[in-house]
């Protein structure tokens, strides 16, 4: 059975970003009006960004041991920074075509 609290949290997360989605689809509509042939390229670049993020995440999981509960708070914090840096590097590498 679905918990009402978790449904509320999920709904809040989705509605919190509606201005970002509105601007994104508005800009995508402008691109489509000006140069519709570019939509495929935009989809390709978005897929590359996602691929780079997933590759960076799994590289971090493979290269470094998982964060365990006995790790100190600063150790978890540094691990999050490390993972974010690896994901950003993977995204940048994929988008630039390296």
C-alpha positions in Angstrom: 0.0 0.0 0.0 1.2 3.5 -0.8 2.0 5.8 2.1 0.3 9.2 2.0 3.4 10.9 3.3 5.6 9.6 0.5 3.0 10.6 -2.1 2.9 14.1 -0.7 6.7 14.3 -0.8 6.8 13.0 -4.4 4.1 15.5 -5.4 6.0 18.3 -3.7 9.3 17.4 -5.6 7.5 17.4 -8.9 5.7 20.7 -8.4 8.8 22.4 -7.0 10.5 22.3 -10.4 7.6 23.4 -12.6 9.2 26.8 -13.4 12.3 25.0 -14.7 10.2 22.7 -16.9 8.2 25.6 -18.2 11.3 27.5 -19.2 12.9 24.4 -20.7 9.9 23.5 -22.9 9.5 27.2 -23.8 13.1 27.4 -25.1 12.6 24.0 -26.8 9.6 25.5 -28.6 11.5 28.5 -29.7 14.3 26.3 -31.1 11.7 24.2 -32.9 10.1 27.3 -34.4 13.4 28.7 -35.6 15.3 25.5 -36.6 13.3 22.3 -36.3 16.2 20.2 -37.7 18.1 20.9 -34.4 15.7 19.0 -32.2 17.4 15.7 -33.0 20.8 17.2 -32.1 19.4 18.5 -28.8 18.0 15.0 -28.0 21.4 13.5 -28.8 23.3 15.9 -26.6 20.8 15.3 -23.7 21.3 11.5 -24.1 25.1 12.1 -24.0 24.8 14.1 -20.8 22.8 11.3 -19.2 25.2 8.6 -20.4 28.2 10.6 -18.9 26.4 10.9 -15.6 25.7 7.2 -15.4 29.2 6.3 -16.4 30.7 8.7 -13.8 28.4 7.2 -11.1 29.4 3.6 -11.9 33.0 4.5 -12.2 32.8 5.9 -8.6 31.0 2.8 -7.4 33.6 0.5 -9.0 36.7 2.4 -8.1 35.9 3.3 -4.5 34.3 1.2 -1.8 30.7 2.1 -1.0 30.0 4.6 1.8 29.4 2.6 4.9 27.4 3.6 7.9 30.5 3.5 10.1 32.2 6.2 8.0 32.3 9.6 9.7 30.1 12.4 8.5 33.1 14.2 6.9 34.0 11.0 5.1 30.5 10.7 3.7 30.7 14.4 2.7 34.0 13.9 0.9 32.6 10.8 -0.9 29.6 12.8 -2.1 31.9 15.5 -3.5 34.1 12.9 -5.1 31.1 11.2 -6.8 29.7 14.6 -8.0 33.1 15.5 -9.5 33.4 12.1 -11.3 29.8 12.5 -12.6 30.5 16.0 -13.8 33.7 14.9 -15.5 31.9 12.0 -17.2 29.2 14.3 -18.4 31.7 16.9 -19.7 33.8 14.2 -21.4 30.7 12.7 -23.2 29.4 16.1 -24.3 32.7 17.3 -25.6 33.2 14.0 -27.4 36.5 13.0 -25.7 
